[in-house]
C-alpha cells in the first residue's frame, strides 16, 4: 500500500470553556473523538488514519454531521494529509507520544 493512499484527518478545535457547561461540552467532544479512534496530538488537535481517500472523506462527513447537530459554538477545522505528508511532520520541542507511535501505519496494516 502506498504512503500516498493512506490518509490522515486532523481535527483542530477551539471550543468555549468559560462556563461549566462549556467545559463539559469540550470534554464531551474530546471523548467523542477518542471513541471514534482519533488520537490526541496536542490539546484540541486530534488525528485519525484512514486506509483510503474514500474512507477519509466518509470519516470527515460523519464528523461534520455530528458537529452540525451537537456543537453550536466555537471553531472546528479539519485537514486532510497523505501518510507521506503526515510523516514529514517535525516535532520541534518535546517528543512523540506513545499513542502516536502505535497509530503510525505500516504497509501491512491495511
Residue pairs with C-beta under 8 A, 6 or more apart in sequence:
1 51
1 107
1 110
3 82
3 83
3 84
3 87
3 107
4 82
4 83
4 84
5 51
5 52
5 53
5 82
5 83
6 49
6 50
6 51
6 52
6 82
6 83
6 105
6 110
7 49
7 50
7 51
7 52
7 53
7 55
7 56
7 80
7 81
7 82
7 83
8 47
8 48
8 49
8 50
8 56
8 80
8 81
8 82
8 83
8 85
8 86
9 47
9 48
9 50
9 56
9 59
9 60
9 63
9 78
9 79
9 80
10 41
10 45
10 46
10 47
10 78
10 79
10 80
10 81
11 33
11 38
11 45
11 46
11 47
11 48
11 63
11 76
11 77
11 78
12 44
12 45
12 76
12 77
12 78
12 79
13 29
13 44
13 74
13 75
13 76
13 77
14 44
14 74
14 75
14 76
15 22
15 25
15 26
15 29
15 44
15 71
15 73
15 74
15 75
15 76
16 22
16 25
16 26
16 73
16 74
17 23
17 26
22 73
25 71
29 70
29 71
30 40
30 46
32 66
33 40
33 46
34 40
36 48
36 59
36 62
36 63
37 48
38 46
38 47
38 48
39 46
39 47
39 48
39 97
39 99
39 100
39 103
40 46
40 97
40 99
41 47
41 97
41 100
47 86
47 103
48 59
49 83
49 103
49 105
50 56
50 59
51 105
51 109
51 110
53 80
56 80
60 78
60 80
63 78
67 76
83 105
87 104
